[in-house]
Every structure is written in C-alpha cells, then in structure tokens.
C-alpha cells in the first residue's frame, strides 16, 4: 500500500469511527460492516474488536461475532477465524453467511465448522436443561428441552450426526413430557411455543468450481479492469503489484458476487468490484445445463 492510499484510508476510517462514537451501537455496527464490504478487512476487524470490548448492552453481539470471523478468514488468519466462527455458531447455530457477501470457500468453511459444532451445542443444551430438571426448576427445564428439541430438528442433525445425537432425541422427548406433567397435567400435550426459534436456512444451490469434472468454463464477453490510479512519481513503486479477485458467475453469465482475496488497496479494490457488475460471459455448462460457477482472476499492475 503506498503512503497516499494509507493516509486516505486512515482519514476515512478515523472519520467513520469518530462519527459512529456519537450514535447508537447498531449504527456503529453498520459502519464497521461497510468497512468489511469495502475490503478494508484490517480496519473492519479493529472496529468490531473495539465494539466487542466496549460491552454495550444494546450491541448486536451475534452480528459482531459473525463479521469478526469473516474478517479473519479474509485476512488469512485461519486459526483465529476458526475460533471466531466457533463463538458465532455457539451464539446462533442457525446462521449461515449470505452467499452474496462471501465466497463459496468461506461459506464452506463456515458450514463445516458449524456442522462440527452442532452435536457439541446439543450436548451443552441437554446438560443445562437436565441440571434445571434435577433442581426441580421445571419451567426452565421445559424451555431448555424445547430449545434442544428444535435444534435437533435441523437437517444436519435430523439426518445424521453421531449416535449420541439419536440418544439426545429420545431423552429430550422423555424429559419434555416429564416437565409438562410436573408443571401441570394439562401441559402433557405439546404446547405452542411463545417464541419459536427460526427455521434452519435452506441449503444453497451448488456452485461449481474449476476443479469440478464435466463443467465447461464460462467464455468472456466483457471483462475490462479499470485503470490503476497512478499518483505522480509513484509509478515505479507500484509496478508488479498483484491482487487476486474471486467472482461467482451465475447461470445468465452475470457476476453475482465478487470479493478481493488479495487486496491492491481499498480504493482500487472498490473500482474493480464496481467494474465486475458490467462483466458478461457465456455461462458455464454442465450436462447440457447452465450452471453457477466461481473463478479466481490474478490482477497485476505494470507500466507496459
């Protein structure tokens, strides 16, 4: 990053965070989220870390944890990213990042981590509900086993998982019945939950990659990169700079989403991401049908 770009980014970030200090926590979260979406991952991560450390009771901590994980993945800090994903999944096991905001590989990483943690979350919920039952706190036990039962209906657990998950399903159903009878015989019939947890998100459509067999790659119709900004006297300093762009091309040949995997500076990154909205391709094909694919493109600046 050249000194002019670094100075501009510092001024912008300071202005955004300074403005956010005088408004609500949610507005501040929105500001930090915009930094992430503009590929300013370091600044976004620092903003989310400050928000979490402040401990504001009105803060949407689930959103903070989610975007911290996405920032860490984008920065290549795999170990820290996995820990952050674990925190986000523990807080909200039903959430998956929107496809439009992340690459297929990031989505796959988040999904794999979530699926690995779901049995542990179920065990934790069972332990807490059983402890309430043993203390004859039947109201909280009923709530805990109801939430556990909802979690166990997720497709990732309902159709698979370790054998212990099957045991939890049977135990949860038995304790639910015992809790209802302990509170009131009339509650033996399943009650309507006052605040049902949201249903699990639907499985996203398959996005093919370059390594998938039988996929005919998209053919470029329009794919023009914007010129790189060259401040006077700094051309030699930025010669050879490289970046990596990752895009998802839909079944119509349009770029559905784009993410800079290796930054060339936030200003130029934003120009590239805006340019991809005009790119067009003959769609990829598999088995005679148009399919959605993800691809990566190297970007290199030179004076030639």
C-alpha positions as CSV (number, residue, x, y, z in Angstrom):
1,X,0.0,0.0,0.0
2,X,1.5,3.4,-1.0
3,X,1.7,6.2,1.5
4,X,-1.0,8.3,-0.1
5,X,-3.5,5.4,-0.1
6,X,-2.6,4.6,3.5
7,X,-3.2,8.2,4.6
8,X,-6.6,8.4,2.8
9,X,-7.7,5.1,4.3
10,X,-6.6,6.3,7.8
11,X,-8.5,9.6,7.4
12,X,-11.7,7.8,6.2
13,X,-11.6,5.2,8.9
14,X,-11.0,7.8,11.6
15,X,-13.9,9.9,10.3
16,X,-16.2,6.9,10.2
17,X,-15.4,5.7,13.7
18,X,-15.4,9.2,15.1
19,X,-18.8,9.8,13.7
20,X,-20.1,6.4,15.0
21,X,-19.0,7.2,18.5
22,X,-21.8,9.7,18.8
23,X,-24.6,7.4,17.6
24,X,-26.2,4.1,18.5
25,X,-24.3,0.8,18.8
26,X,-26.3,-0.5,15.9
27,X,-25.2,2.4,13.7
28,X,-21.6,1.8,14.7
29,X,-22.0,-1.9,13.7
30,X,-23.3,-0.8,10.4
31,X,-20.3,1.5,9.9
32,X,-17.9,-1.4,10.7
33,X,-19.8,-3.7,8.3
34,X,-19.4,-1.2,5.5
35,X,-15.6,-1.3,6.1
36,X,-15.7,-5.1,5.7
37,X,-17.8,-4.8,2.5
38,X,-15.3,-2.3,1.0
39,X,-12.5,-4.9,1.6
40,X,-10.9,-2.8,4.4
41,X,-10.6,-6.0,6.5
42,X,-7.9,-4.9,9.0
43,X,-9.9,-1.7,9.8
44,X,-13.2,-3.6,10.0
45,X,-11.7,-6.2,12.4
46,X,-10.3,-3.5,14.6
47,X,-13.7,-1.7,14.7
48,X,-15.5,-4.9,15.6
49,X,-12.9,-5.7,18.3
50,X,-13.5,-2.3,19.8
51,X,-17.2,-2.7,19.8
52,X,-17.0,-6.1,21.5
53,X,-14.6,-4.8,24.1
54,X,-16.9,-1.9,24.9
55,X,-19.6,-4.3,26.2
56,X,-22.5,-2.1,25.2
57,X,-25.7,-3.9,26.4
58,X,-27.6,-2.7,23.2
59,X,-24.9,-4.2,20.9
60,X,-26.0,-6.9,18.5
61,X,-23.1,-9.2,19.6
62,X,-24.2,-12.0,17.2
63,X,-23.6,-9.7,14.2
64,X,-20.2,-8.6,15.6
65,X,-19.1,-12.2,16.1
66,X,-20.1,-13.2,12.6
67,X,-18.3,-10.3,10.9
68,X,-15.2,-10.8,13.0
69,X,-15.0,-14.4,11.7
70,X,-15.4,-13.2,8.1
71,X,-12.7,-10.5,8.5
72,X,-10.2,-13.1,9.9
73,X,-10.9,-15.5,7.1
74,X,-10.4,-12.7,4.5
75,X,-7.0,-11.9,6.2
76,X,-5.9,-15.5,6.1
77,X,-5.8,-15.9,9.9
78,X,-7.2,-19.4,9.8
79,X,-6.7,-20.4,13.5
80,X,-8.2,-17.1,14.8
81,X,-11.0,-17.4,12.2
82,X,-12.0,-20.9,13.3
83,X,-12.1,-19.7,17.0
84,X,-14.3,-16.7,16.0
85,X,-16.6,-19.0,13.9
86,X,-17.0,-21.2,16.9
87,X,-18.1,-18.2,19.0
88,X,-20.5,-17.1,16.4
89,X,-22.0,-20.6,15.9
90,X,-22.4,-21.1,19.6
91,X,-24.3,-17.8,19.9
92,X,-26.5,-18.6,16.9
93,X,-26.3,-22.2,15.5
94,X,-28.9,-21.4,12.8
95,X,-27.0,-18.7,11.0
96,X,-25.0,-19.0,7.7
97,X,-23.4,-16.1,5.9
98,X,-25.3,-14.8,2.8
99,X,-23.9,-16.1,-0.5
100,X,-23.7,-12.6,-1.9
101,X,-21.3,-11.5,0.9
102,X,-18.8,-14.3,0.9
103,X,-17.0,-16.7,-1.5
104,X,-18.0,-20.3,-1.8
105,X,-14.9,-21.4,0.1
106,X,-15.7,-19.1,3.0
107,X,-19.2,-20.3,3.1
108,X,-18.0,-23.9,3.0
109,X,-15.5,-23.2,5.9
110,X,-18.3,-21.6,8.0
111,X,-20.7,-24.5,7.2
112,X,-18.1,-27.2,8.0
113,X,-17.3,-25.6,11.4
114,X,-21.0,-25.2,12.2
115,X,-21.7,-28.8,11.4
116,X,-18.8,-30.0,13.5
117,X,-20.1,-27.9,16.5
118,X,-23.8,-28.7,16.3
119,X,-23.5,-32.0,18.3
120,X,-21.5,-30.2,21.0
121,X,-24.1,-27.4,21.2
122,X,-26.8,-30.0,21.5
123,X,-24.9,-31.8,24.4
124,X,-24.4,-28.4,26.2
125,X,-28.1,-27.6,25.9
126,X,-29.1,-31.0,27.2
127,X,-26.7,-30.7,30.2
128,X,-28.1,-27.3,31.1
129,X,-31.8,-28.4,30.8
130,X,-31.1,-31.6,32.8
131,X,-29.5,-29.6,35.6
132,X,-32.6,-27.4,35.8
133,X,-34.8,-30.5,35.9
134,X,-32.7,-32.1,38.7
135,X,-33.2,-28.9,40.7
136,X,-36.9,-29.2,40.1
137,X,-36.8,-25.9,38.2
138,X,-39.3,-27.4,35.7
139,X,-40.2,-24.1,33.9
140,X,-36.6,-23.5,32.8
141,X,-36.1,-27.2,32.2
142,X,-39.1,-27.2,29.9
143,X,-37.8,-24.2,28.0
144,X,-34.3,-25.8,27.7
145,X,-35.6,-29.1,26.4
146,X,-37.9,-27.4,24.0
147,X,-35.0,-25.4,22.5
148,X,-32.9,-28.6,22.4
149,X,-35.7,-30.4,20.6
150,X,-35.9,-27.6,18.0
151,X,-32.1,-27.7,17.4
152,X,-32.3,-31.5,16.9
153,X,-34.7,-31.0,14.0
154,X,-32.1,-29.2,12.0
155,X,-31.3,-31.3,8.8
156,X,-27.6,-31.5,9.8
157,X,-28.7,-33.4,13.0
158,X,-32.0,-34.9,12.0
159,X,-30.5,-36.9,9.1
160,X,-27.1,-37.7,10.5
161,X,-24.6,-36.9,13.2
162,X,-23.0,-39.2,15.8
163,X,-25.0,-41.9,17.6
164,X,-25.2,-39.7,20.7
165,X,-27.5,-37.3,18.8
166,X,-30.1,-40.1,18.5
167,X,-29.9,-40.7,22.2
168,X,-30.4,-37.0,22.9
169,X,-33.6,-37.0,20.8
170,X,-35.1,-39.8,22.8
171,X,-34.0,-38.2,26.1
172,X,-35.2,-34.8,25.2
173,X,-38.7,-36.1,24.2
174,X,-38.9,-38.0,27.6
175,X,-37.9,-35.1,29.7
176,X,-40.2,-32.7,27.8
177,X,-43.1,-35.0,28.8
178,X,-41.9,-35.2,32.4
179,X,-41.6,-31.4,32.7
180,X,-45.1,-30.8,31.4
181,X,-46.6,-33.3,33.8
182,X,-44.6,-31.8,36.7
183,X,-45.9,-28.3,35.9
184,X,-49.5,-29.2,35.0
185,X,-51.1,-32.4,33.7
186,X,-52.8,-30.2,31.1
187,X,-49.4,-29.4,29.6
188,X,-48.8,-33.1,28.7
189,X,-49.9,-32.2,25.2
190,X,-47.2,-30.3,23.3
191,X,-47.7,-26.5,23.8
192,X,-47.4,-23.9,21.1
193,X,-44.0,-22.2,21.7
194,X,-44.3,-18.5,22.5
195,X,-41.2,-17.6,20.6
196,X,-40.2,-20.3,18.2
197,X,-36.7,-20.3,17.1
198,X,-36.2,-19.5,13.4
199,X,-36.2,-22.5,11.0
200,X,-32.9,-23.6,9.6
201,X,-31.8,-21.9,6.4
202,X,-32.4,-23.8,3.2
203,X,-29.4,-25.5,1.6
204,X,-27.8,-23.1,-1.0
205,X,-27.7,-24.3,-4.7
206,X,-24.5,-25.9,-5.8
207,X,-21.8,-23.6,-7.0
208,X,-19.3,-25.4,-9.2
209,X,-15.5,-24.7,-9.2
210,X,-12.7,-25.0,-11.7
211,X,-11.8,-28.5,-10.3
212,X,-15.3,-30.0,-11.0
213,X,-15.3,-32.5,-13.7
214,X,-17.6,-32.1,-16.7
215,X,-18.0,-28.3,-16.3
216,X,-17.4,-26.1,-19.4
217,X,-15.9,-22.9,-18.2
218,X,-17.5,-19.5,-18.9
219,X,-16.4,-17.6,-22.1
220,X,-15.5,-14.0,-21.7
221,X,-17.8,-11.5,-23.5
222,X,-16.9,-8.4,-21.5
223,X,-14.2,-8.4,-18.7
224,X,-12.5,-5.0,-18.5
225,X,-10.5,-3.9,-15.5
226,X,-10.4,-0.2,-14.5
227,X,-7.1,1.6,-14.8
228,X,-4.9,1.6,-11.7
229,X,-4.6,5.1,-10.1
230,X,-1.0,6.3,-10.5
231,X,0.0,9.3,-8.4
232,X,2.8,11.3,-9.9
233,X,6.2,9.9,-9.0
234,X,4.9,6.6,-7.6
235,X,4.6,4.5,-10.8
236,X,7.8,2.6,-10.1
237,X,6.8,1.8,-6.5
238,X,3.6,0.0,-7.6
239,X,4.9,-1.8,-10.6
240,X,4.5,-5.5,-10.2
241,X,1.7,-5.2,-7.5
242,X,-0.5,-8.2,-7.6
243,X,-4.0,-8.9,-6.5
244,X,-6.5,-11.8,-6.7
245,X,-10.2,-11.4,-7.5
246,X,-12.8,-14.1,-6.9
247,X,-16.2,-14.0,-8.6
248,X,-19.3,-16.1,-8.8
249,X,-20.8,-16.1,-12.3
250,X,-24.5,-17.0,-12.4
251,X,-26.5,-19.0,-15.0
252,X,-27.1,-15.9,-17.1
253,X,-23.4,-15.0,-17.4
254,X,-23.5,-12.1,-15.0
255,X,-21.2,-11.7,-11.9
256,X,-23.4,-12.4,-8.9
257,X,-20.8,-11.6,-6.3
258,X,-17.2,-10.5,-6.2
259,X,-14.6,-10.4,-3.4
260,X,-10.9,-9.3,-3.5
261,X,-9.0,-12.3,-2.0
262,X,-5.6,-10.4,-2.3
263,X,-6.0,-6.6,-1.9
264,X,-4.4,-4.0,-4.2
265,X,-5.5,-1.2,-1.9
266,X,-9.1,-0.4,-0.9
267,X,-9.6,2.4,-3.5
268,X,-8.6,0.2,-6.4
269,X,-10.4,-2.8,-4.9
270,X,-13.6,-0.9,-4.9
271,X,-13.1,0.2,-8.5
272,X,-12.6,-3.5,-9.5
273,X,-15.6,-4.7,-7.6
274,X,-17.8,-2.0,-9.2
275,X,-16.4,-2.9,-12.7
276,X,-17.4,-6.6,-12.2
277,X,-21.1,-5.5,-12.3
278,X,-20.6,-4.8,-16.0
279,X,-18.8,-8.1,-16.9
280,X,-20.6,-10.6,-19.1
281,X,-19.8,-14.2,-20.0
282,X,-21.3,-17.1,-21.9
283,X,-22.5,-19.1,-18.9
284,X,-20.7,-22.3,-17.7
285,X,-22.4,-25.5,-18.8
286,X,-22.6,-29.0,-17.1
287,X,-24.6,-31.9,-18.6
288,X,-26.2,-29.5,-21.1
289,X,-27.5,-27.1,-18.5
290,X,-26.2,-23.7,-17.5
291,X,-24.7,-23.7,-14.0
292,X,-23.3,-21.2,-11.5
293,X,-19.5,-21.3,-11.0
294,X,-16.8,-19.5,-9.0
295,X,-13.5,-18.4,-10.5
296,X,-10.4,-16.5,-9.4
297,X,-8.5,-14.0,-11.5
298,X,-5.0,-12.7,-10.9
299,X,-4.6,-8.9,-11.2
300,X,-1.2,-7.4,-11.9
301,X,-0.2,-3.8,-12.4
302,X,2.7,-3.0,-14.8
303,X,3.7,0.1,-16.7
304,X,3.6,-1.7,-20.1
